[in-house]
Amino acid sequence: MKRREIKNAKDLGDFVEILKRDFPQDHSYRCHMDLIKENIKPGYTYKELGTFWGYSAALAVLAGASELHIVDIDMAPFNHHKKYFEDALKKVDGKLVQHEYSSLSDKCVSPCDAMLIDSLHTWPHVYKELELHSHTVKDWIVFHDTHTIYKWTRRDFKTPTPSPIGPGIKGWLLTEKGSHWELAEETPERCGAMMIRRKK
């Protein structure tokens, strides 16, 4: 994915608007960002496995998350924009916690209300993330790239391939750990997204 450094945003909301202008896309279909914005509740602790620039994390904070935990093996893309997050969270007496290592490290396991899984797009990796983190999540987990994965070739053309993540999640829901969760929504357009919610 292309690197981007935004230096001139007024605040976190403006940061999101600049990203929208610079990377226009068709917003007529539902995606993981819609699921995050619509389901965050004020005061939530929100965790992302795979953050990059922080686009979806920004939407979570703007929607009311007061504690943000981000996990990525490379924080450089996010750190370019860290000040916008710190300023926004300071206004709600919030907190930013960064974990610069693999999402499979025990060091990033901690309680949260909601989580996005958007790191390494292979089912074995996502399965390990679920096994490690799912018991710490109180409400819901959103997944990106559950329908199609676009891989860059040497000539920089995007090649679509079916994602193993969506079918993998549906199978995981039938396991012992997965039995505490239910499929809340699936959006198959483009890359696709899914949300699972803890059973009451």
Rosetta constraint file for C-alpha pairs under 8 A:
AtomPair CA 3 CA 53 HARMONIC 7.96 0.50
AtomPair CA 3 CA 77 HARMONIC 6.81 0.50
AtomPair CA 4 CA 53 HARMONIC 7.29 0.50
AtomPair CA 4 CA 77 HARMONIC 7.16 0.50
AtomPair CA 5 CA 77 HARMONIC 7.24 0.50
AtomPair CA 5 CA 80 HARMONIC 5.87 0.50
AtomPair CA 5 CA 81 HARMONIC 7.27 0.50
AtomPair CA 6 CA 15 HARMONIC 7.21 0.50
AtomPair CA 6 CA 18 HARMONIC 7.98 0.50
AtomPair CA 6 CA 80 HARMONIC 7.15 0.50
AtomPair CA 6 CA 81 HARMONIC 6.77 0.50
AtomPair CA 7 CA 80 HARMONIC 7.73 0.50
AtomPair CA 7 CA 81 HARMONIC 7.60 0.50
AtomPair CA 9 CA 14 HARMONIC 5.36 0.50
AtomPair CA 9 CA 15 HARMONIC 5.12 0.50
AtomPair CA 9 CA 18 HARMONIC 7.41 0.50
AtomPair CA 10 CA 14 HARMONIC 5.73 0.50
AtomPair CA 10 CA 15 HARMONIC 7.29 0.50
AtomPair CA 11 CA 15 HARMONIC 6.19 0.50
AtomPair CA 11 CA 84 HARMONIC 5.53 0.50
AtomPair CA 11 CA 87 HARMONIC 7.63 0.50
AtomPair CA 11 CA 88 HARMONIC 7.44 0.50
AtomPair CA 12 CA 16 HARMONIC 6.44 0.50
AtomPair CA 12 CA 58 HARMONIC 6.66 0.50
AtomPair CA 12 CA 62 HARMONIC 7.64 0.50
AtomPair CA 12 CA 84 HARMONIC 4.93 0.50
AtomPair CA 12 CA 85 HARMONIC 6.32 0.50
AtomPair CA 12 CA 87 HARMONIC 7.97 0.50
AtomPair CA 12 CA 88 HARMONIC 6.49 0.50
AtomPair CA 13 CA 17 HARMONIC 6.42 0.50
AtomPair CA 13 CA 58 HARMONIC 7.82 0.50
AtomPair CA 13 CA 62 HARMONIC 7.09 0.50
AtomPair CA 14 CA 18 HARMONIC 6.14 0.50
AtomPair CA 15 CA 19 HARMONIC 6.37 0.50
AtomPair CA 15 CA 84 HARMONIC 7.60 0.50
AtomPair CA 16 CA 20 HARMONIC 6.23 0.50
AtomPair CA 16 CA 55 HARMONIC 6.64 0.50
AtomPair CA 16 CA 58 HARMONIC 7.05 0.50
AtomPair CA 16 CA 59 HARMONIC 7.63 0.50
AtomPair CA 17 CA 21 HARMONIC 6.31 0.50
AtomPair CA 18 CA 22 HARMONIC 6.06 0.50
AtomPair CA 19 CA 23 HARMONIC 5.82 0.50
AtomPair CA 19 CA 24 HARMONIC 7.98 0.50
AtomPair CA 19 CA 55 HARMONIC 7.68 0.50
AtomPair CA 20 CA 24 HARMONIC 5.47 0.50
AtomPair CA 20 CA 25 HARMONIC 7.84 0.50
AtomPair CA 29 CA 189 HARMONIC 6.60 0.50
AtomPair CA 30 CA 34 HARMONIC 6.03 0.50
AtomPair CA 30 CA 35 HARMONIC 7.81 0.50
AtomPair CA 30 CA 187 HARMONIC 6.34 0.50
AtomPair CA 30 CA 189 HARMONIC 7.33 0.50
AtomPair CA 31 CA 35 HARMONIC 6.74 0.50
AtomPair CA 31 CA 144 HARMONIC 7.89 0.50
AtomPair CA 31 CA 187 HARMONIC 6.59 0.50
AtomPair CA 31 CA 189 HARMONIC 7.68 0.50
AtomPair CA 31 CA 192 HARMONIC 6.52 0.50
AtomPair CA 31 CA 193 HARMONIC 5.77 0.50
AtomPair CA 32 CA 36 HARMONIC 6.28 0.50
AtomPair CA 32 CA 142 HARMONIC 6.64 0.50
AtomPair CA 32 CA 143 HARMONIC 6.83 0.50
AtomPair CA 32 CA 144 HARMONIC 5.84 0.50
AtomPair CA 32 CA 192 HARMONIC 7.68 0.50
AtomPair CA 32 CA 193 HARMONIC 5.23 0.50
AtomPair CA 32 CA 194 HARMONIC 7.20 0.50
AtomPair CA 33 CA 37 HARMONIC 6.15 0.50
AtomPair CA 33 CA 56 HARMONIC 5.99 0.50
AtomPair CA 33 CA 59 HARMONIC 7.32 0.50
AtomPair CA 34 CA 38 HARMONIC 6.01 0.50
AtomPair CA 35 CA 39 HARMONIC 6.13 0.50
AtomPair CA 35 CA 142 HARMONIC 7.21 0.50
AtomPair CA 35 CA 195 HARMONIC 7.32 0.50
AtomPair CA 36 CA 40 HARMONIC 6.01 0.50
AtomPair CA 36 CA 56 HARMONIC 7.71 0.50
AtomPair CA 36 CA 59 HARMONIC 7.45 0.50
AtomPair CA 36 CA 60 HARMONIC 6.29 0.50
AtomPair CA 36 CA 142 HARMONIC 7.28 0.50
AtomPair CA 37 CA 59 HARMONIC 6.19 0.50
AtomPair CA 37 CA 60 HARMONIC 5.99 0.50
AtomPair CA 37 CA 63 HARMONIC 5.76 0.50
AtomPair CA 38 CA 63 HARMONIC 7.94 0.50
AtomPair CA 40 CA 44 HARMONIC 6.67 0.50
AtomPair CA 40 CA 60 HARMONIC 6.51 0.50
AtomPair CA 40 CA 63 HARMONIC 6.22 0.50
AtomPair CA 40 CA 64 HARMONIC 6.44 0.50
AtomPair CA 40 CA 65 HARMONIC 6.56 0.50
AtomPair CA 40 CA 114 HARMONIC 7.55 0.50
AtomPair CA 41 CA 63 HARMONIC 7.32 0.50
AtomPair CA 41 CA 64 HARMONIC 5.89 0.50
AtomPair CA 41 CA 65 HARMONIC 6.74 0.50
AtomPair CA 42 CA 63 HARMONIC 7.25 0.50
AtomPair CA 42 CA 64 HARMONIC 4.21 0.50
AtomPair CA 42 CA 65 HARMONIC 5.70 0.50
AtomPair CA 42 CA 66 HARMONIC 7.13 0.50
AtomPair CA 43 CA 64 HARMONIC 6.05 0.50
AtomPair CA 43 CA 65 HARMONIC 5.18 0.50
AtomPair CA 43 CA 66 HARMONIC 4.86 0.50
AtomPair CA 43 CA 67 HARMONIC 7.31 0.50
AtomPair CA 44 CA 64 HARMONIC 6.95 0.50
AtomPair CA 44 CA 65 HARMONIC 4.60 0.50
AtomPair CA 44 CA 66 HARMONIC 5.87 0.50
AtomPair CA 44 CA 67 HARMONIC 6.58 0.50
AtomPair CA 44 CA 112 HARMONIC 7.63 0.50
AtomPair CA 44 CA 113 HARMONIC 5.77 0.50
AtomPair CA 44 CA 114 HARMONIC 7.32 0.50
AtomPair CA 45 CA 65 HARMONIC 5.92 0.50
AtomPair CA 45 CA 66 HARMONIC 6.23 0.50
AtomPair CA 45 CA 67 HARMONIC 4.54 0.50
AtomPair CA 45 CA 68 HARMONIC 5.99 0.50
AtomPair CA 45 CA 69 HARMONIC 7.60 0.50
AtomPair CA 45 CA 112 HARMONIC 5.00 0.50
AtomPair CA 45 CA 113 HARMONIC 5.21 0.50
AtomPair CA 45 CA 114 HARMONIC 6.64 0.50
AtomPair CA 46 CA 60 HARMONIC 7.34 0.50
AtomPair CA 46 CA 65 HARMONIC 6.21 0.50
AtomPair CA 46 CA 66 HARMONIC 7.95 0.50
AtomPair CA 46 CA 67 HARMONIC 6.20 0.50
AtomPair CA 46 CA 68 HARMONIC 5.14 0.50
AtomPair CA 46 CA 69 HARMONIC 6.22 0.50
AtomPair CA 46 CA 112 HARMONIC 5.91 0.50
AtomPair CA 46 CA 113 HARMONIC 6.01 0.50
AtomPair CA 46 CA 114 HARMONIC 4.96 0.50
AtomPair CA 46 CA 115 HARMONIC 5.69 0.50
AtomPair CA 47 CA 68 HARMONIC 5.90 0.50
AtomPair CA 47 CA 69 HARMONIC 4.51 0.50
AtomPair CA 47 CA 70 HARMONIC 5.66 0.50
AtomPair CA 47 CA 71 HARMONIC 7.67 0.50
AtomPair CA 47 CA 112 HARMONIC 6.59 0.50
AtomPair CA 47 CA 114 HARMONIC 6.37 0.50
AtomPair CA 47 CA 115 HARMONIC 4.70 0.50
AtomPair CA 47 CA 116 HARMONIC 6.45 0.50
AtomPair CA 48 CA 57 HARMONIC 7.15 0.50
AtomPair CA 48 CA 69 HARMONIC 6.39 0.50
AtomPair CA 48 CA 70 HARMONIC 4.89 0.50
AtomPair CA 48 CA 71 HARMONIC 5.98 0.50
AtomPair CA 48 CA 115 HARMONIC 5.60 0.50
AtomPair CA 48 CA 116 HARMONIC 4.75 0.50
AtomPair CA 48 CA 117 HARMONIC 6.18 0.50
AtomPair CA 48 CA 118 HARMONIC 7.46 0.50
AtomPair CA 49 CA 70 HARMONIC 6.40 0.50
AtomPair CA 49 CA 71 HARMONIC 4.92 0.50
AtomPair CA 49 CA 72 HARMONIC 6.47 0.50
AtomPair CA 49 CA 103 HARMONIC 5.95 0.50
AtomPair CA 49 CA 115 HARMONIC 7.61 0.50
AtomPair CA 49 CA 116 HARMONIC 6.12 0.50
AtomPair CA 49 CA 117 HARMONIC 4.94 0.50
AtomPair CA 49 CA 118 HARMONIC 5.83 0.50
AtomPair CA 49 CA 119 HARMONIC 5.67 0.50
AtomPair CA 50 CA 70 HARMONIC 7.26 0.50
AtomPair CA 50 CA 71 HARMONIC 5.76 0.50
AtomPair CA 50 CA 72 HARMONIC 5.03 0.50
AtomPair CA 50 CA 103 HARMONIC 7.80 0.50
AtomPair CA 50 CA 117 HARMONIC 6.68 0.50
AtomPair CA 50 CA 118 HARMONIC 5.04 0.50
AtomPair CA 50 CA 119 HARMONIC 4.18 0.50
AtomPair CA 50 CA 120 HARMONIC 7.78 0.50
AtomPair CA 51 CA 55 HARMONIC 7.73 0.50
AtomPair CA 51 CA 56 HARMONIC 7.65 0.50
AtomPair CA 51 CA 57 HARMONIC 7.13 0.50
AtomPair CA 51 CA 70 HARMONIC 6.32 0.50
AtomPair CA 51 CA 71 HARMONIC 6.61 0.50
AtomPair CA 51 CA 72 HARMONIC 6.07 0.50
AtomPair CA 51 CA 78 HARMONIC 7.17 0.50
AtomPair CA 51 CA 118 HARMONIC 7.51 0.50
AtomPair CA 51 CA 119 HARMONIC 7.69 0.50
AtomPair CA 52 CA 72 HARMONIC 7.25 0.50
AtomPair CA 52 CA 74 HARMONIC 7.75 0.50
AtomPair CA 52 CA 75 HARMONIC 7.15 0.50
AtomPair CA 52 CA 77 HARMONIC 5.57 0.50
AtomPair CA 52 CA 78 HARMONIC 5.67 0.50
AtomPair CA 53 CA 77 HARMONIC 5.00 0.50
AtomPair CA 53 CA 78 HARMONIC 4.45 0.50
AtomPair CA 53 CA 79 HARMONIC 8.00 0.50
AtomPair CA 53 CA 80 HARMONIC 7.88 0.50
AtomPair CA 53 CA 81 HARMONIC 7.23 0.50
AtomPair CA 54 CA 58 HARMONIC 5.90 0.50
AtomPair CA 54 CA 78 HARMONIC 5.71 0.50
AtomPair CA 54 CA 81 HARMONIC 7.71 0.50
AtomPair CA 55 CA 59 HARMONIC 6.63 0.50
AtomPair CA 56 CA 60 HARMONIC 6.41 0.50
AtomPair CA 57 CA 61 HARMONIC 6.38 0.50
AtomPair CA 57 CA 68 HARMONIC 7.63 0.50
AtomPair CA 58 CA 62 HARMONIC 6.09 0.50
AtomPair CA 58 CA 85 HARMONIC 7.12 0.50
AtomPair CA 59 CA 63 HARMONIC 6.03 0.50
AtomPair CA 60 CA 64 HARMONIC 6.46 0.50
AtomPair CA 60 CA 65 HARMONIC 5.67 0.50
AtomPair CA 61 CA 65 HARMONIC 4.57 0.50
AtomPair CA 61 CA 66 HARMONIC 6.51 0.50
AtomPair CA 61 CA 68 HARMONIC 7.44 0.50
AtomPair CA 61 CA 85 HARMONIC 7.85 0.50
AtomPair CA 61 CA 88 HARMONIC 7.62 0.50
AtomPair CA 61 CA 89 HARMONIC 7.45 0.50
AtomPair CA 66 CA 89 HARMONIC 6.25 0.50
AtomPair CA 66 CA 92 HARMONIC 6.49 0.50
AtomPair CA 66 CA 93 HARMONIC 7.42 0.50
AtomPair CA 66 CA 94 HARMONIC 4.64 0.50
AtomPair CA 66 CA 95 HARMONIC 6.53 0.50
AtomPair CA 67 CA 89 HARMONIC 7.57 0.50
AtomPair CA 67 CA 94 HARMONIC 5.36 0.50
AtomPair CA 67 CA 95 HARMONIC 4.70 0.50
AtomPair CA 67 CA 96 HARMONIC 6.00 0.50
AtomPair CA 67 CA 97 HARMONIC 7.85 0.50
AtomPair CA 68 CA 95 HARMONIC 6.24 0.50
AtomPair CA 68 CA 96 HARMONIC 4.90 0.50
AtomPair CA 68 CA 97 HARMONIC 6.14 0.50
AtomPair CA 69 CA 96 HARMONIC 6.04 0.50
AtomPair CA 69 CA 97 HARMONIC 4.66 0.50
AtomPair CA 69 CA 98 HARMONIC 5.86 0.50
AtomPair CA 69 CA 99 HARMONIC 7.52 0.50
AtomPair CA 70 CA 96 HARMONIC 7.98 0.50
AtomPair CA 70 CA 97 HARMONIC 6.42 0.50
AtomPair CA 70 CA 98 HARMONIC 5.11 0.50
AtomPair CA 70 CA 99 HARMONIC 6.11 0.50
AtomPair CA 71 CA 98 HARMONIC 6.21 0.50
AtomPair CA 71 CA 99 HARMONIC 4.69 0.50
AtomPair CA 71 CA 100 HARMONIC 6.00 0.50
AtomPair CA 71 CA 101 HARMONIC 6.79 0.50
AtomPair CA 71 CA 102 HARMONIC 7.26 0.50
AtomPair CA 71 CA 103 HARMONIC 6.15 0.50
AtomPair CA 71 CA 108 HARMONIC 7.20 0.50
AtomPair CA 72 CA 99 HARMONIC 6.48 0.50
AtomPair CA 72 CA 100 HARMONIC 5.24 0.50
AtomPair CA 72 CA 101 HARMONIC 5.75 0.50
AtomPair CA 72 CA 102 HARMONIC 6.34 0.50
AtomPair CA 72 CA 103 HARMONIC 6.88 0.50
AtomPair CA 72 CA 119 HARMONIC 7.68 0.50
AtomPair CA 73 CA 99 HARMONIC 7.95 0.50
AtomPair CA 73 CA 100 HARMONIC 4.98 0.50
AtomPair CA 73 CA 101 HARMONIC 4.29 0.50
AtomPair CA 73 CA 102 HARMONIC 5.43 0.50
AtomPair CA 73 CA 103 HARMONIC 7.93 0.50
AtomPair CA 74 CA 100 HARMONIC 6.11 0.50
AtomPair CA 74 CA 101 HARMONIC 7.39 0.50
AtomPair CA 75 CA 79 HARMONIC 5.86 0.50
AtomPair CA 75 CA 100 HARMONIC 6.10 0.50
AtomPair CA 76 CA 80 HARMONIC 6.57 0.50
AtomPair CA 77 CA 81 HARMONIC 7.59 0.50
AtomPair CA 78 CA 82 HARMONIC 6.08 0.50
AtomPair CA 79 CA 83 HARMONIC 7.89 0.50
AtomPair CA 81 CA 85 HARMONIC 7.21 0.50
AtomPair CA 82 CA 86 HARMONIC 6.28 0.50
AtomPair CA 83 CA 87 HARMONIC 6.06 0.50
AtomPair CA 84 CA 88 HARMONIC 6.24 0.50
AtomPair CA 85 CA 89 HARMONIC 6.03 0.50
AtomPair CA 85 CA 96 HARMONIC 7.66 0.50
AtomPair CA 86 CA 90 HARMONIC 5.96 0.50
AtomPair CA 86 CA 95 HARMONIC 7.76 0.50
AtomPair CA 86 CA 96 HARMONIC 6.89 0.50
AtomPair CA 87 CA 91 HARMONIC 6.67 0.50
AtomPair CA 88 CA 92 HARMONIC 7.30 0.50
AtomPair CA 89 CA 93 HARMONIC 6.16 0.50
AtomPair CA 89 CA 94 HARMONIC 4.53 0.50
AtomPair CA 89 CA 95 HARMONIC 6.12 0.50
AtomPair CA 89 CA 96 HARMONIC 7.41 0.50
AtomPair CA 90 CA 94 HARMONIC 5.58 0.50
AtomPair CA 90 CA 95 HARMONIC 7.42 0.50
AtomPair CA 99 CA 107 HARMONIC 7.93 0.50
AtomPair CA 99 CA 108 HARMONIC 6.27 0.50
AtomPair CA 101 CA 105 HARMONIC 7.03 0.50
AtomPair CA 103 CA 108 HARMONIC 6.79 0.50
AtomPair CA 103 CA 119 HARMONIC 7.82 0.50
AtomPair CA 103 CA 129 HARMONIC 6.79 0.50
AtomPair CA 104 CA 108 HARMONIC 7.94 0.50
AtomPair CA 104 CA 128 HARMONIC 6.98 0.50
AtomPair CA 104 CA 129 HARMONIC 6.07 0.50
AtomPair CA 104 CA 132 HARMONIC 7.14 0.50
AtomPair CA 105 CA 109 HARMONIC 7.47 0.50
AtomPair CA 106 CA 132 HARMONIC 7.90 0.50
AtomPair CA 109 CA 132 HARMONIC 7.47 0.50
AtomPair CA 109 CA 133 HARMONIC 6.24 0.50
AtomPair CA 109 CA 136 HARMONIC 7.45 0.50
AtomPair CA 110 CA 133 HARMONIC 7.91 0.50
AtomPair CA 110 CA 136 HARMONIC 6.20 0.50
AtomPair CA 111 CA 136 HARMONIC 4.61 0.50
AtomPair CA 111 CA 137 HARMONIC 6.06 0.50
AtomPair CA 111 CA 138 HARMONIC 7.68 0.50
AtomPair CA 112 CA 136 HARMONIC 6.26 0.50
AtomPair CA 112 CA 137 HARMONIC 5.14 0.50
AtomPair CA 112 CA 138 HARMONIC 6.39 0.50
AtomPair CA 113 CA 137 HARMONIC 5.36 0.50
AtomPair CA 113 CA 138 HARMONIC 4.69 0.50
AtomPair CA 113 CA 139 HARMONIC 5.37 0.50
AtomPair CA 113 CA 140 HARMONIC 7.08 0.50
AtomPair CA 114 CA 137 HARMONIC 5.91 0.50
AtomPair CA 114 CA 138 HARMONIC 6.70 0.50
AtomPair CA 114 CA 139 HARMONIC 5.71 0.50
AtomPair CA 114 CA 140 HARMONIC 5.03 0.50
AtomPair CA 114 CA 141 HARMONIC 5.79 0.50
AtomPair CA 115 CA 137 HARMONIC 7.00 0.50
AtomPair CA 115 CA 140 HARMONIC 6.56 0.50
AtomPair CA 115 CA 141 HARMONIC 4.73 0.50
AtomPair CA 115 CA 142 HARMONIC 6.28 0.50
AtomPair CA 116 CA 141 HARMONIC 5.71 0.50
AtomPair CA 116 CA 142 HARMONIC 4.75 0.50
AtomPair CA 116 CA 143 HARMONIC 5.82 0.50
AtomPair CA 116 CA 144 HARMONIC 7.79 0.50
AtomPair CA 117 CA 126 HARMONIC 7.58 0.50
AtomPair CA 117 CA 141 HARMONIC 7.26 0.50
AtomPair CA 117 CA 142 HARMONIC 6.26 0.50
AtomPair CA 117 CA 143 HARMONIC 4.95 0.50
AtomPair CA 117 CA 144 HARMONIC 6.74 0.50
AtomPair CA 118 CA 143 HARMONIC 6.12 0.50
AtomPair CA 118 CA 144 HARMONIC 5.46 0.50
AtomPair CA 118 CA 145 HARMONIC 7.55 0.50
AtomPair CA 120 CA 125 HARMONIC 6.45 0.50
AtomPair CA 120 CA 126 HARMONIC 7.30 0.50
AtomPair CA 121 CA 125 HARMONIC 7.31 0.50
AtomPair CA 121 CA 126 HARMONIC 7.23 0.50
AtomPair CA 121 CA 145 HARMONIC 7.27 0.50
AtomPair CA 121 CA 149 HARMONIC 7.71 0.50
AtomPair CA 121 CA 165 HARMONIC 7.36 0.50
AtomPair CA 122 CA 126 HARMONIC 6.35 0.50
AtomPair CA 122 CA 164 HARMONIC 6.90 0.50
AtomPair CA 122 CA 165 HARMONIC 6.72 0.50
AtomPair CA 123 CA 127 HARMONIC 5.84 0.50
AtomPair CA 123 CA 164 HARMONIC 5.78 0.50
AtomPair CA 123 CA 165 HARMONIC 5.14 0.50
AtomPair CA 123 CA 168 HARMONIC 6.25 0.50
AtomPair CA 124 CA 128 HARMONIC 6.33 0.50
AtomPair CA 125 CA 129 HARMONIC 6.30 0.50
AtomPair CA 126 CA 130 HARMONIC 6.19 0.50
AtomPair CA 126 CA 165 HARMONIC 7.31 0.50
AtomPair CA 127 CA 131 HARMONIC 6.21 0.50
AtomPair CA 127 CA 168 HARMONIC 7.65 0.50
AtomPair CA 127 CA 169 HARMONIC 7.86 0.50
AtomPair CA 127 CA 172 HARMONIC 7.74 0.50
AtomPair CA 128 CA 132 HARMONIC 6.07 0.50
AtomPair CA 129 CA 133 HARMONIC 5.81 0.50
AtomPair CA 129 CA 134 HARMONIC 7.63 0.50
AtomPair CA 130 CA 134 HARMONIC 5.02 0.50
AtomPair CA 131 CA 135 HARMONIC 7.88 0.50
AtomPair CA 131 CA 177 HARMONIC 7.41 0.50
AtomPair CA 133 CA 137 HARMONIC 7.04 0.50
AtomPair CA 135 CA 177 HARMONIC 7.99 0.50
AtomPair CA 137 CA 141 HARMONIC 7.51 0.50
AtomPair CA 138 CA 198 HARMONIC 6.86 0.50
AtomPair CA 139 CA 197 HARMONIC 5.81 0.50
AtomPair CA 139 CA 198 HARMONIC 5.46 0.50
AtomPair CA 140 CA 195 HARMONIC 6.84 0.50
AtomPair CA 140 CA 196 HARMONIC 5.68 0.50
AtomPair CA 140 CA 197 HARMONIC 4.30 0.50
AtomPair CA 140 CA 198 HARMONIC 6.09 0.50
AtomPair CA 141 CA 195 HARMONIC 5.65 0.50
AtomPair CA 141 CA 196 HARMONIC 5.43 0.50
AtomPair CA 141 CA 197 HARMONIC 6.53 0.50
AtomPair CA 142 CA 193 HARMONIC 7.13 0.50
AtomPair CA 142 CA 194 HARMONIC 5.65 0.50
AtomPair CA 142 CA 195 HARMONIC 4.35 0.50
AtomPair CA 142 CA 196 HARMONIC 6.56 0.50
AtomPair CA 143 CA 193 HARMONIC 5.48 0.50
AtomPair CA 143 CA 194 HARMONIC 5.23 0.50
AtomPair CA 143 CA 195 HARMONIC 6.36 0.50
AtomPair CA 144 CA 191 HARMONIC 7.14 0.50
AtomPair CA 144 CA 192 HARMONIC 6.30 0.50
AtomPair CA 144 CA 193 HARMONIC 4.63 0.50
AtomPair CA 144 CA 194 HARMONIC 6.85 0.50
AtomPair CA 145 CA 149 HARMONIC 5.85 0.50
AtomPair CA 145 CA 163 HARMONIC 6.72 0.50
AtomPair CA 145 CA 165 HARMONIC 7.24 0.50
AtomPair CA 145 CA 166 HARMONIC 7.98 0.50
AtomPair CA 145 CA 191 HARMONIC 4.63 0.50
AtomPair CA 145 CA 192 HARMONIC 5.16 0.50
AtomPair CA 145 CA 193 HARMONIC 5.91 0.50
AtomPair CA 146 CA 163 HARMONIC 5.58 0.50
AtomPair CA 146 CA 164 HARMONIC 7.04 0.50
AtomPair CA 146 CA 165 HARMONIC 4.90 0.50
AtomPair CA 146 CA 166 HARMONIC 4.31 0.50
AtomPair CA 146 CA 167 HARMONIC 7.88 0.50
AtomPair CA 146 CA 188 HARMONIC 7.60 0.50
AtomPair CA 146 CA 191 HARMONIC 6.43 0.50
AtomPair CA 146 CA 192 HARMONIC 4.97 0.50
AtomPair CA 146 CA 193 HARMONIC 5.31 0.50
AtomPair CA 146 CA 194 HARMONIC 6.70 0.50
AtomPair CA 147 CA 162 HARMONIC 6.07 0.50
AtomPair CA 147 CA 163 HARMONIC 4.97 0.50
AtomPair CA 147 CA 164 HARMONIC 7.62 0.50
AtomPair CA 147 CA 165 HARMONIC 7.33 0.50
AtomPair CA 147 CA 166 HARMONIC 6.05 0.50
AtomPair CA 147 CA 188 HARMONIC 5.67 0.50
AtomPair CA 147 CA 189 HARMONIC 7.56 0.50
AtomPair CA 147 CA 190 HARMONIC 7.29 0.50
AtomPair CA 147 CA 191 HARMONIC 5.36 0.50
AtomPair CA 147 CA 192 HARMONIC 4.59 0.50
AtomPair CA 147 CA 193 HARMONIC 7.13 0.50
AtomPair CA 148 CA 160 HARMONIC 6.24 0.50
AtomPair CA 148 CA 161 HARMONIC 5.64 0.50
AtomPair CA 148 CA 162 HARMONIC 4.61 0.50
AtomPair CA 148 CA 163 HARMONIC 4.64 0.50
AtomPair CA 148 CA 190 HARMONIC 6.61 0.50
AtomPair CA 148 CA 191 HARMONIC 4.52 0.50
AtomPair CA 148 CA 192 HARMONIC 6.45 0.50
AtomPair CA 149 CA 160 HARMONIC 5.62 0.50
AtomPair CA 149 CA 161 HARMONIC 5.34 0.50
AtomPair CA 149 CA 162 HARMONIC 6.19 0.50
AtomPair CA 149 CA 163 HARMONIC 5.44 0.50
AtomPair CA 149 CA 191 HARMONIC 6.06 0.50
AtomPair CA 150 CA 158 HARMONIC 5.51 0.50
AtomPair CA 150 CA 159 HARMONIC 5.28 0.50
AtomPair CA 150 CA 160 HARMONIC 4.44 0.50
AtomPair CA 150 CA 161 HARMONIC 6.35 0.50
AtomPair CA 150 CA 191 HARMONIC 7.68 0.50
AtomPair CA 151 CA 158 HARMONIC 5.43 0.50
AtomPair CA 151 CA 159 HARMONIC 5.19 0.50
AtomPair CA 151 CA 160 HARMONIC 6.46 0.50
AtomPair CA 151 CA 161 HARMONIC 7.63 0.50
AtomPair CA 152 CA 156 HARMONIC 5.36 0.50
AtomPair CA 152 CA 157 HARMONIC 5.74 0.50
AtomPair CA 152 CA 158 HARMONIC 4.83 0.50
AtomPair CA 152 CA 159 HARMONIC 6.38 0.50
AtomPair CA 153 CA 157 HARMONIC 5.58 0.50
AtomPair CA 153 CA 158 HARMONIC 6.51 0.50
AtomPair CA 153 CA 159 HARMONIC 7.03 0.50
AtomPair CA 164 CA 168 HARMONIC 5.99 0.50
AtomPair CA 165 CA 169 HARMONIC 6.11 0.50
AtomPair CA 166 CA 170 HARMONIC 6.47 0.50
AtomPair CA 166 CA 194 HARMONIC 7.36 0.50
AtomPair CA 167 CA 171 HARMONIC 6.31 0.50
AtomPair CA 168 CA 172 HARMONIC 6.11 0.50
AtomPair CA 169 CA 173 HARMONIC 6.23 0.50
AtomPair CA 170 CA 174 HARMONIC 7.12 0.50
AtomPair CA 170 CA 183 HARMONIC 7.83 0.50
AtomPair CA 171 CA 175 HARMONIC 7.23 0.50
AtomPair CA 172 CA 177 HARMONIC 7.79 0.50
AtomPair CA 172 CA 178 HARMONIC 5.38 0.50
AtomPair CA 173 CA 177 HARMONIC 7.52 0.50
AtomPair CA 173 CA 178 HARMONIC 3.94 0.50
AtomPair CA 173 CA 179 HARMONIC 5.47 0.50
AtomPair CA 173 CA 180 HARMONIC 7.90 0.50
AtomPair CA 173 CA 181 HARMONIC 6.47 0.50
AtomPair CA 173 CA 182 HARMONIC 6.83 0.50
AtomPair CA 173 CA 183 HARMONIC 7.95 0.50
AtomPair CA 174 CA 178 HARMONIC 5.84 0.50
AtomPair CA 174 CA 179 HARMONIC 5.78 0.50
AtomPair CA 175 CA 179 HARMONIC 5.82 0.50
AtomPair CA 176 CA 180 HARMONIC 7.64 0.50
AtomPair CA 178 CA 182 HARMONIC 7.91 0.50
AtomPair CA 180 CA 198 HARMONIC 5.95 0.50
AtomPair CA 180 CA 199 HARMONIC 5.65 0.50
AtomPair CA 181 CA 196 HARMONIC 6.23 0.50
AtomPair CA 181 CA 197 HARMONIC 5.49 0.50
AtomPair CA 181 CA 198 HARMONIC 4.38 0.50
AtomPair CA 181 CA 199 HARMONIC 5.22 0.50
AtomPair CA 182 CA 196 HARMONIC 5.38 0.50
AtomPair CA 182 CA 197 HARMONIC 5.45 0.50
AtomPair CA 182 CA 198 HARMONIC 6.38 0.50
AtomPair CA 182 CA 199 HARMONIC 6.29 0.50
AtomPair CA 183 CA 194 HARMONIC 7.65 0.50
AtomPair CA 183 CA 195 HARMONIC 6.22 0.50
AtomPair CA 183 CA 196 HARMONIC 4.45 0.50
AtomPair CA 183 CA 197 HARMONIC 6.45 0.50
AtomPair CA 184 CA 194 HARMONIC 7.68 0.50
AtomPair CA 184 CA 195 HARMONIC 5.43 0.50
AtomPair CA 184 CA 196 HARMONIC 5.09 0.50
AtomPair CA 184 CA 197 HARMONIC 5.90 0.50
AtomPair CA 185 CA 194 HARMONIC 5.66 0.50
AtomPair CA 185 CA 195 HARMONIC 5.20 0.50
AtomPair CA 185 CA 196 HARMONIC 7.06 0.50
AtomPair CA 186 CA 192 HARMONIC 7.52 0.50
AtomPair CA 186 CA 193 HARMONIC 5.93 0.50
AtomPair CA 186 CA 194 HARMONIC 4.39 0.50
AtomPair CA 186 CA 195 HARMONIC 6.48 0.50
AtomPair CA 187 CA 192 HARMONIC 5.32 0.50
AtomPair CA 187 CA 193 HARMONIC 5.19 0.50
AtomPair CA 187 CA 194 HARMONIC 6.22 0.50
AtomPair CA 188 CA 192 HARMONIC 4.37 0.50
AtomPair CA 188 CA 193 HARMONIC 6.58 0.50
